[in-house]
Every structure is written in C-alpha cells, then in structure tokens.
Amino acid sequence: MQMTFRWFGTGYDPIPLSHIRQIPGCTGVITTLYDKQPGEHWERERIRALKEDAAENGLSIAGIESVNVSDAIKAALSDRDRDIETYIETLDMLGSEGIRMVCYNFMPVFDWTRSELARPREDGSTVLAYDQERIDAIDPETMLAGMEASSNGFMLPGWEPERMARIRELFSLYREVDSERLFGNLVYFLKAIMPVCEKWGIDMAIHPDDPAWPVFGLPRIVTGKESIMRLLKAVDNPRNGITLCSGSLGSNPANDIPGIVRAAGTRIKFAHVRNLRHRSPGKFEEAAHLSSDGSLDMYAVMRALADVGFEGPLRPDHGRMIWGERGMPGYGLYDRALGIAYLNGLAEAIGRERTVS
Ligand code: DNO
C-alpha cells in the first residue's frame, strides 16, 4: 500500500504540502479540483499545476478524490449522456496525466451526513458525530445552516454551497428514483466509462454511503457486503472497484469490515482507514484511529488488507480536532498525522509477522 493524505489543493486547504511531506512514510496526496461542480469540464493545466506542486514537495498524486458525478447521471435526467461524455473526457485527460485511481460516490443529494461537526469529547478534542433522531427531527435546510455555522469557515467536501442552495430542487429530482433505479443508473454510468478506464488503467473506486443506510428518505445503494458484491458483479471489470472506507461501512455495526475486505479482495482500489464509536443504534461519533479509542478493530482491518494483497493508496480519515488546531472539521493535520503514524505501525508489524511466519 501507499500511505497518503487527503489535500484539497492550494488556496483551499490550509495545510501546506511542506507539512504533509513531514509525516513519516507519507509519499502521496489524494486531491481534486475542489471548486469543480459535477458535470463541469476539468482543465489539463490545473492538473499539471497540482502535480507540480506535489512534486516540488517530494509527493506524488496517488489518486483523485473525487471526480463528482452529476445529479443528471445519478437520477438519469435528460442530460445524463452529455454529462457522461464530459466525465469520460475528464478521465481521458487524467489518465493521460498519469492518474490511475479515481474515487467518487453515488449518493443522491448529500455526500456524507453528520448531525454535528464539533462534538466535544472527554479528552477536550472535538469530533464529527451522527444521531439519527436529530437527523429525523430536522429539515435538511436547517441542518445545512448548522453545518455551515460550525465548519470553521471552511467549505466541507461534498457540501458545496452552490449545491446546497438548490437543496429543494435536488430533492425533487430524486422523487421517482428508488434504490433499484439508482443502482441501474450507476451500472449504466460504469458501463459507459469502462472503456476509457481500460485505455489508461484507471481504477474507479466508489465510496460507500455514509452513514450506511438511507438518510432523509433518499436511497442508498453501497452500504455493506451484499450491495458491494452485487455492484462488482453487475459490472464485472477489474477497473470497477471500491474505496474501502472503514468509517462509512463501520457506521453500521452489523458490517464486518475485515469480511468485506476479504470478499472484495483485489477490487479494493483505495482505502480510508478510520475508527468510530458506536453509541446506540443510529448514533455514533468519530474517534482517534487507535482501536481502543473506538469500536472498530483497526488491526483486523489492516490485517485483512494485507491478506488480500492490497497495494493501492490508503489514507487516514476524519481526525479529531486536537491541540487547538482550527481547520476543516475532520480534516485537520494533527490527528490525521497521528493516524498515519499508527497505521504505519500496524502495517510494519503485520508485514514483519508475515515474513517471519
Ligand atoms: C468525507 C469523504 C467523502 C468522499 C466522497 C467520495 O469526508 O469521505 O466526501 O470523499 O464521498 O466521493
């Protein structure tokens, strides 16, 4: 595996690449053109500029997270083929610039959802948290205003203000789209983009739904082993893969993450490894990466990834806000860097055990 760090690009991410390169063992960044709306054209010069920035700091671009998929594609609106063409052009350009992994999601309207962005913990840090009761009790627009107020002035990934301003309209687009239709639309999209992925060897890594169940009555289709295996089979091409996100899948305690890793095997193209604490059904908060700080067995997750021979990019995910850092909720430097140190330790120990045994 290649240890990486998510970086939102110059001008968007308050964390400089010069700091990221100081995290031991971190050799690459996962990045994107953060201001691009789904369906928009990506410029080659801007990708080159990202590559140059990274290279000047001794880092590679290990993948793009995300090239977002438009609602026209997700809901099969009349513009979907035009948007798929644009997506193919973007992949073609990224492939020709040496990008070999693209992460995306197929969640309608919202990307990941939380009810709180800065929940205080007993250790004085703050974390992202989710409470189904709170979500059920609120109107999505009210929630958005709350999220914006507690986001420390940063734009949150997946919660772009331009989209959120159209929230009611977005909901109406999905009125007729149930989970079967959404699944069909995803298969249609994947079949159309597979040729360009094969041309360049680009791995598509769908991000699981977060949390791993329907939210605000919207369908969710990448939630656990069964739905993942169904998708991998429906488009049975090695370029059609997944992002193994332990935190998103782990939001549902019934999901056996190491079991999912073993089932998906070489179709895992990217890994987000983070921990969380279950409180009660539908209620969880995020945690430090360390197994004992949360409910997930991080050793077992890393071990399963090693057992299936995972060699792709891996990154820590949502950290706590610690040591007075002010940053994008979940995406500060300090706790994610601690996460890398810990995951490196697990990987080294697992690697050595394997050579000895
Ligand atoms: C949240 C992230 C997601 C992820 C997208 C991929 O912090 O894990 O926003 O990047 O779902 O498209």
Residues whose N, C-alpha, C, O or C-beta is under 5 A from the ligand:
A	BS01	DNO	E65 S66 C103 Y104 N105 D111 W112 P157 G158 H207
